[in-house]
Amino acid sequence: MFFYPDKVTYRTPEFYGLDYDEVYFDSQDKTRLHAWHIYPDSASAGLIFIAHGNAQNLSSHFASWVWLIEEGYELFIFDYRGYGKSEGESDLEGSIEDTKAALDYVQEHYKKDYFVCGQSLGGTLLLNALFQRDNSKIKAVIIDSTFRGFSDIASDKMDQVWLTWPFQWIPYLSMSHTYDAMDRVQQIKRPLLFLHGSLDKTISPNNSWQLFDAASRPRGFWLVKDADHLQALNNENIRKDFLEFLNKEVHYYDTRYSRMRIYE
C-alpha cells in the first residue's frame, strides 16, 4: 500500500551540468543502498539530506531540488531498499533502518552541521530514523507534505471513495501505530519546519497542521495556496524565505519560525 518503487533511471545530475558522486553503503542488515551526493558549481553553502517520497526513485525526485543546488547547496539523496539501484525489497522497518544508515553515512563523511528533509512518506521514515538518536549535528528538520499516521492516511484514502466509507475503521484495527509520525515528532528536539500545499489531494494539509501542533518549539508551518502534493517549494515567494531559513541560525525563540504562514 505504501511503497511503489521502480528501477528506471529518469535523469542524472549530468543532465543539469552538475557534478556528483555515486555512493554505496550498507543498511543494518547488510542490504546494499545507493545514493547521490550532488555538488554546486560554487562554494558550498551547506548540505541538505533528502529522504524522498513514495514511487519511482531518487533519479526522479532529485530534480525538484536542482534550484537549491544552483543556490550553492550540496544535496545528499538516497534510495530505500527496492528503489532504483538499492538492493532488497521494500518494507517499512527496513526503510526506516535504511534512513538511519544514510544519516550515519552523512554523519561520518560530512564533518559540518547539515539540514535534513523528509518528503511525504520520507517524512515519516525520517522522523522515525531521528527518534532516540544524537541529532546535535542537524541544524533543522524540514517535513514536506507528510501524513500523521499510517492508519490515518489509509482511512483518509478510503474516505475518498463512497463504497469504502463503511470500512474506514479497518485500518485503525489492522495497522500498527508504532511508527506514526504523530508520536515521533513530539520527541524531535530540533527546529522543525512543516511545508504543505493547500490543494494537496494525496495527503491533506491538515496532517501537517496536526504534526506542527504536536511538535516542540521552535516550529513553523508554511502553507502554500494553490499548490498540490510536494509543490510547496515551487512557489517563488516561499523559496526566498526558505533560503533565508537555511542561511540563518534558527533560534528557539524566533517567532518567525514558530507560527503558521500562508503563501499566495
Secondary structure by P-SEA (a helix, b strand, c coil): ccbbbbccccccccccbbbbbbbbbbcccccbbbbbbccccccccbbbbbbcccccccccccccaaaaaaabbbbbbbbccccccccccccaaaaaaaaaaaaaaaaacccccbbbbbccaaaaaaaaaacccccccccbbbbccccccaaaaaaaaaaaccccccccccccccccccccaaaaaaacccbbbbbbbcccccccaaaaaaaaaaccccbbbbbbcccccccccccaaaaaaaaaaaacccccccccccbbbbcc
